[in-house]
Every structure is written in C-alpha cells, then in structure tokens.
Amino acid sequence: MSLLARFLWLSTIAGCMATSGLQITPLESSPSLKETESLEPAFQISPIVAYRNPPPPETSVSPELGATSVYARVGSANARLAPMDIEIELRGSALKNEARIQKKVMAIHQAIYGWDPDQWSHILDARTECEEVIRTKSNFFWESLAQHVAERVFTEHLTPLIYLYGPSCVNSDGELTCAPDGLSGVDEVRVKTTIDGRRDPLNPQTRSIVYVARRGRLQHPDVYLELNVPTGMRVAGPEREYLDLRPLIAGSKETIHSMRILVHLPANARTRTQNEDYADYNLLFVPLRHLVFQGAVDNPKRPETSLSYETMGTLRRRFETVVQGLRSVTGAMQLVDVLRPYLTSEYYYMFDEGQGVSSYRDYILGPNGIAGTITPDVGAVQLIIE
C-alpha cells in the first residue's frame, strides 16, 4: 500500500462519519457473518441452580452494593469484589434425584465461586506457595471458573486440585484429602455467567458467557459470548458514567433500541485447559466500539458518538468489514494502527490504577491481542439490532 493510499485509508476509518468505503484485507477462508442459524438459542439455560443479583441502586457508586453473588478478586491487580450471575445446567441420560443433584451442585458452586481469601490464607499460611495460590485463584477468567465446575462434575481434573476443592481438601503435596463428589449420568455441563455492566466499572459492558463442556471432551468446550452495546447505561462506580454507544442512523439514535453481538468460540478451535486458552471478548469489542459504534468523542463517560450511517445496512457492512479484518494478519495490523490513538487514558481511564493504560494498550494491540488476529478462536459473529 502506497503512503498516499495508506493515508487516505486511515482518514476514512478514523474520521467522524462512517462510510461504506472502508478497505481492510479480508481472510478469504473466514466464515461468513451472514449465518443462517441464529446463535440465540445457545443462551437459553434451564438451570438446576441459579444465583442472580438485583440491579444496583440508581445512585450507587459502589459496584457490589446490594449484590449477593460476588467473586473475590482481592489478589488481582485491580482488587475488588466482582458481582456476577451464575446459572448451572446439567444434561444427561441418567439424571435422577434432582434434590440430591442440586445440593451437590450448590456445594460445587460454593467451593469455586464462594471462596474466602482470608480463610484460604489462614490455611495456607505455613505453605510457601500461599501468595501465588491466592493471586492465581483471584485472577481466574469466568470461562476458567466454569471449566472448574465441569471438572468437579465429571471428576476429570485438568487444573491443580487446590483451585477445584480448596486448601482444606488438598494437602501441601497437592493431593486430594476429601472424597471427590462428581455426578454420574451427567453428559453435559452448561454454565452461564452474566456480568452486569452497571456493576463493572473496569469493563462496563453487560455480557453473558455460556460455557458448554461434554464428558470426555473437557478440553474442547463450546463457548458463546453475548456482548451488549451500552444504549443508555449508568455505571455504579466512582466516575458515574452514563454510556450510550449507539451510532446515528439517518441522523437519529432512536432507530436503535438495543444492540447485541453474539459470538461462537467453537469446540474444535483449540484445546482449552487454562486462562490463556480463552479468548478475550475485548479483542472484538474494543475495535467495534471505536470503529463501528461510537467513534471519536470528547467525553467517553457520557452518551456521545461521532459515527453516522445513512442506513442500517451501511452499519452492518461496516461491522462485517471490521470483524473480517480482525481475522487476517494484514487486516489486524491495519486495525492496530488505527486503534492506537484510542488506547489512552481518555477512553481507558479505569486502568490508570492497577495494570496501567500503557500495559492494557500493549496487550490489546499486541501479538496476544488484536495483532494476533481472532483466528482460530472466533467462529460465527452476529449483530442483533432491535
């Protein structure tokens, strides 16, 4: 690409008004975004146990206020209690005695999600690995925690036992001292994790993650993501953001009432056994936010947008072009150049403390982020506009 052509391309994608002339090198073998089969049924769960939080109080600046289901991330770079909703469904041909099964699943949930860092630290006090264990447990991704549920149910252990059963059931040699409590007759475990963006100042987008594991195929789960684009959401945090990322359609935001991105991470994409094996949804959401939905704005903490489309079809074509660009090395590197000015404290002020904005930018745009493409992790991607 010549210097002049490159300049014109950058001007087109980074400008205030969206156009249909966006040029990104596509990956010819990438799947079509125009899927005939909807991904929406994957998010319909019939849970045997469910833990859900109420909405945060309208005037709250505390994300966990009123939440009863939280995960302790006290050992992470951004120490906090993280509210989440958890729904667990079991499928199988020999499921009997629902009350007994429910009791077991509740105990598994408590051991994995309800861990007490102080209690763990007290038990681990004499062990040299105490600090590392607490930090690792604190930093598990939601997908990894769902995997831990499946490991317990199937009694198929991929993760060090201490993270599955806790230090009171695992000795200093890593051996299980409590009886395993797997469930026979279960062929499939489904865990749906929902994070209310109003309760997550670090990543204020409501999203659901559906993790689907099958017995004997634990290393190859299906994962489904539903990402809700903020369309008028007040965040319960110190900045009191009120977010609306909707673009203009024919000069108005009111054409769009809700926007959701549905994503499938297929089971055959890669082996998944630990945190790093699970794709970060922000590798999709960050470029879509800045290049398709919101654009460049003066105040990202308020309902502003600079992107405008003549028709809904133009918006969808822009969406498809960016997603296709993320699939190929050439397209991804082009997007990295355009996204770099957005990865600053102006937009990502929430990372000023903790890991720092520069570290977040290096990760998002680096070889383990967008520059590494979303291939092979991401299969079907659907934009639902209502």
C-alpha positions in Angstrom: 0.0 0.0 0.0 1.4 3.4 -1.0 1.9 6.1 1.6 -0.9 8.2 0.0 -3.3 5.3 -0.2 -2.5 4.4 3.4 -3.2 8.0 4.5 -6.5 8.0 2.7 -7.5 4.7 4.3 -6.6 5.9 7.8 -8.5 9.1 7.2 -11.6 7.1 6.1 -11.7 4.8 9.0 -10.7 7.3 11.7 -13.0 10.1 10.5 -16.1 11.2 12.3 -18.6 10.0 9.6 -18.8 6.3 8.8 -18.6 5.4 5.1 -19.0 2.3 3.0 -15.5 2.7 1.5 -13.6 1.0 4.4 -10.8 -1.1 3.0 -9.5 -4.0 5.1 -7.7 -7.0 3.7 -10.1 -9.9 4.4 -9.3 -13.6 5.1 -10.8 -15.5 2.2 -11.4 -18.6 4.2 -13.1 -16.9 7.1 -16.7 -17.9 7.8 -19.5 -15.7 6.6 -21.1 -13.4 9.1 -24.4 -13.9 7.5 -25.2 -17.1 9.3 -28.5 -18.8 8.6 -28.7 -20.4 12.1 -29.1 -18.0 15.0 -26.8 -18.2 18.0 -29.5 -17.0 20.3 -30.7 -20.5 21.5 -27.3 -21.1 23.0 -28.0 -18.5 25.7 -31.2 -20.2 26.8 -30.4 -22.0 30.1 -32.5 -24.3 32.2 -30.5 -24.1 35.4 -30.6 -26.6 38.3 -29.1 -23.8 40.4 -29.0 -20.0 39.7 -27.5 -17.1 41.6 -28.6 -13.7 40.4 -28.0 -10.1 41.6 -30.6 -7.3 41.6 -29.8 -4.2 39.7 -27.5 -1.7 41.5 -29.3 1.2 43.3 -29.7 4.1 40.8 -27.4 6.4 42.8 -24.8 3.9 43.9 -21.1 4.5 43.3 -20.3 1.0 44.7 -20.5 -1.8 42.2 -21.1 -4.5 44.8 -23.7 -2.6 46.8 -26.8 -4.9 47.1 -25.1 -7.8 45.3 -25.2 -11.2 47.0 -23.3 -13.1 44.3 -19.7 -11.9 44.0 -16.3 -13.3 43.3 -13.3 -12.1 45.4 -10.6 -10.7 43.2 -8.6 -9.4 46.1 -5.3 -10.8 44.8 -5.6 -9.3 41.4 -4.0 -6.1 40.0 -7.4 -4.4 40.5 -8.5 -5.7 43.9 -12.3 -5.8 44.2 -15.4 -7.9 44.7 -16.8 -8.7 41.3 -20.6 -9.2 41.1 -21.8 -11.9 38.7 -24.8 -14.0 38.0 -24.2 -17.8 37.7 -26.6 -20.4 36.2 -25.6 -24.0 36.0 -27.5 -26.6 33.9 -26.7 -30.3 33.7 -27.8 -32.5 30.8 -27.7 -36.3 30.7 -29.5 -39.5 30.2 -29.4 -40.7 33.8 -30.2 -37.7 35.9 -32.1 -38.8 39.0 -32.9 -37.4 42.4 -32.9 -33.7 41.5 -32.8 -32.6 45.1 -29.6 -34.5 45.7 -28.0 -33.3 42.5 -29.0 -29.7 43.3 -27.4 -30.0 46.7 -24.1 -31.2 45.2 -24.1 -28.5 42.5 -24.6 -25.9 45.2 -21.7 -27.2 47.1 -19.5 -27.2 44.0 -20.6 -23.6 43.2 -19.7 -22.5 46.8 -16.3 -24.1 46.7 -15.4 -22.5 43.3 -17.2 -19.1 43.4 -17.7 -18.5 47.1 -14.0 -18.9 48.2 -12.9 -16.9 51.2 -9.5 -15.3 50.6 -8.9 -14.8 54.4 -9.8 -18.4 55.1 -7.5 -19.7 52.3 -4.7 -17.5 53.5 -5.1 -18.8 57.1 -4.9 -22.4 55.9 -2.1 -21.8 53.5 -0.1 -19.7 56.0 2.6 -22.3 56.5 2.9 -23.1 52.8 5.5 -21.4 50.6 3.0 -21.1 47.7 0.4 -19.2 49.6 0.8 -15.8 47.8 0.9 -17.4 44.4 -2.2 -19.6 45.1 -4.2 -16.6 46.3 -3.2 -14.5 43.3 -3.9 -17.3 40.8 -7.3 -18.1 42.3 -8.2 -14.4 42.3 -7.3 -13.9 38.6 -9.2 -16.9 37.0 -11.3 -15.9 34.0 -15.0 -16.6 34.1 -14.5 -19.3 31.5 -11.9 -21.0 33.6 -14.2 -21.0 36.7 -16.9 -22.5 34.6 -14.4 -25.1 33.5 -13.7 -25.9 37.1 -17.4 -26.6 37.7 -17.3 -29.1 34.8 -14.1 -30.7 36.2 -15.8 -31.3 39.5 -19.0 -32.7 38.0 -17.1 -35.0 35.6 -14.3 -35.8 38.1 -11.9 -35.0 35.2 -9.1 -32.9 36.6 -7.2 -30.5 34.3 -6.5 -27.9 37.0 -4.4 -28.2 40.1 -6.8 -29.7 42.7 -6.4 -26.8 45.2 -8.3 -24.5 42.9 -11.1 -27.0 42.5 -11.6 -28.1 46.1 -9.8 -25.5 48.2 -6.8 -25.8 50.6 -8.9 -27.6 53.3 -9.3 -30.6 51.0 -5.8 -30.5 49.3 -2.6 -31.1 51.2 0.8 -29.5 50.6 1.7 -32.2 48.1 -1.3 -31.3 46.0 -3.2 -34.5 46.9 -6.9 -34.6 47.4 -7.8 -35.4 51.0 -11.6 -35.2 50.6 -13.8 -37.6 48.7 -14.4 -36.4 45.1 -18.1 -35.5 44.5 -18.6 -36.0 40.8 -22.1 -36.7 39.3 -22.6 -39.8 37.3 -25.2 -39.7 34.5 -24.2 -36.1 33.5 -23.1 -35.9 29.9 -23.0 -32.1 29.5 -22.4 -29.1 31.8 -23.6 -25.6 30.9 -22.5 -22.6 32.9 -23.9 -19.2 32.1 -22.1 -16.2 33.6 -23.6 -12.8 33.3 -21.8 -9.6 34.2 -24.0 -6.5 34.6 -22.1 -3.7 33.0 -23.6 -1.3 35.6 -21.7 -3.2 38.2 -18.4 -3.4 36.4 -16.5 -0.1 36.2 -13.4 -1.8 34.7 -15.3 -3.2 31.7 -18.7 -1.5 31.6 -20.5 -3.7 29.1 -23.1 -6.2 30.1 -22.1 -9.6 28.7 -23.0 -13.2 29.1 -20.7 -16.2 28.7 -22.1 -19.6 28.1 -19.6 -22.4 28.6 -20.6 -25.9 27.3 -18.5 -28.9 28.3 -19.2 -32.6 27.4 -17.9 -35.6 29.2 -14.7 -36.9 27.7 -14.3 -33.7 25.7 -13.5 -31.3 28.6 -10.5 -29.8 26.7 -12.8 -28.8 23.8 -15.8 -26.8 25.1 -18.0 -24.6 23.1 -18.1 -21.0 24.4 -20.7 -18.4 23.4 -20.5 -14.7 24.2 -23.3 -12.2 24.2 -22.0 -8.6 24.3 -24.5 -5.8 25.0 -23.6 -2.5 23.5 -24.5 0.2 26.1 -27.5 2.1 24.9 -28.2 4.3 28.0 -26.5 2.7 31.0 -25.4 4.3 34.3 -22.4 2.7 35.8 -22.2 2.2 39.6 -18.6 3.4 40.0 -16.6 6.4 41.0 -16.8 8.0 37.6 -20.7 7.7 37.4 -20.5 7.2 33.7 -23.7 7.3 31.6 -22.9 5.3 28.5 -24.7 5.2 25.1 -22.5 4.0 22.2 -25.2 3.8 19.6 -24.3 5.4 16.3 -26.7 7.6 14.4 -28.9 6.1 11.7 -30.3 8.7 9.3 -29.4 11.4 11.9 -31.1 9.7 14.9 -30.1 7.3 17.7 -33.7 6.3 18.3 -33.7 3.9 15.4 -31.8 1.5 17.6 -33.2 0.4 21.0 -30.7 -2.4 21.7 -27.6 -3.8 20.1 -26.1 -7.2 20.9 -23.1 -9.0 19.5 -23.3 -12.8 19.6 -20.1 -14.8 19.2 -19.3 -18.5 19.0 -15.9 -19.9 20.0 -16.3 -23.4 18.5 -15.1 -26.5 20.4 -12.6 -27.5 17.6 -10.8 -24.2 17.5 -8.2 -25.1 20.1 -7.5 -27.1 23.3 -8.6 -25.1 26.3 -7.3 -26.0 29.8 -6.2 -22.7 31.4 -6.8 -19.0 31.4 -4.7 -18.1 28.4 -6.6 -20.6 26.2 -9.8 -18.5 26.4 -10.2 -15.6 24.0 -10.8 -12.1 25.5 -14.1 -10.6 24.3 -12.4 -7.1 24.2 -10.4 -8.1 21.2 -13.8 -7.8 19.4 -15.5 -5.2 21.5 -12.7 -2.5 21.5 -12.3 -2.2 17.7 -16.1 -2.4 17.2 -16.7 0.3 19.8 -14.3 2.8 18.2 -14.6 1.9 14.5 -18.3 0.9 14.2 -20.4 2.2 17.1 -19.1 5.2 18.9 -16.1 6.7 17.1 -14.0 9.6 18.4 -15.7 11.7 21.1 -14.8 14.4 23.6 -16.2 12.8 26.7 -16.3 8.9 26.6 -18.1 9.0 30.0 -21.2 10.5 28.5 -23.6 9.3 25.8 -21.7 10.6 22.8 -21.0 9.3 19.3 -19.4 10.7 16.2 -20.3 7.9 13.8 -23.3 8.2 11.5 -24.8 5.9 8.9 -27.4 6.6 6.2 -29.0 3.2 6.6 -28.9 0.1 8.9 -27.4 -1.8 6.0 -24.4 0.5 5.9 -23.8 0.0 9.6 -24.0 -3.8 9.2 -21.5 -3.7 6.3 -19.1 -1.6 8.4 -19.5 -4.2 11.2 -18.7 -7.1 8.9 -15.7 -5.3 7.4 -14.1 -4.7 10.8 -14.8 -8.3 12.0 -13.4 -9.7 8.8 -10.3 -7.5 9.1 -9.7 -8.9 12.6 -9.4 -12.4 11.2 -6.4 -11.8 9.0 -2.9 -10.7 9.9 -2.8 -7.9 7.3 -6.2 -6.6 8.3 -5.5 -6.9 12.0 -2.2 -4.9 11.7 -4.1 -2.2 9.8 -6.6 -2.0 12.6 -3.9 -1.9 15.2 -2.6 1.3 13.6 -6.0 2.9 13.6 -6.9 1.9 17.1 -3.7 3.0 18.8 -4.9 6.7 19.4 -7.9 5.4 21.2 -6.0 3.2 23.7 -5.3 6.1 26.0 -6.4 7.4 29.5 -9.1 9.4 27.8 -11.0 6.3 26.9 -9.5 3.7 29.3 -9.1 5.8 32.4 -10.3 2.9 34.5 -6.9 1.2 34.1 -4.9 4.2 35.3 -4.6 2.3 38.6 -3.7 -1.3 38.7 -2.2 -2.6 35.4 -1.9 0.9 33.8 -3.2 2.1 30.5 0.1 1.5 28.6 0.1 -2.1 29.7 -3.5 -2.5 28.7 -2.8 -0.9 25.3 0.3 -3.1 24.7 -1.8 -6.2 25.5 -4.9 -5.3 23.4 -2.8 -4.3 20.4 0.0 -6.8 20.8 0.7 -10.3 19.5 -1.5 -11.9 22.1 -4.2 -9.4 21.3 -5.6 -7.9 18.1 -2.3 -8.2 16.2 -2.5 -11.9 16.7 -6.0 -11.9 15.0 -9.1 -13.6 16.3 -8.4 -16.7 14.2 -8.9 -19.5 15.0 -10.8 -18.7 18.2 -13.8 -16.8 16.8 -16.3 -18.6 14.6 -19.7 -17.1 13.9 -20.4 -13.5 14.8 -23.8 -12.0 14.6 -25.0 -8.4 15.2 -28.6 -8.2 16.6 -30.2 -4.8 16.4 -33.7 -4.2 17.8 
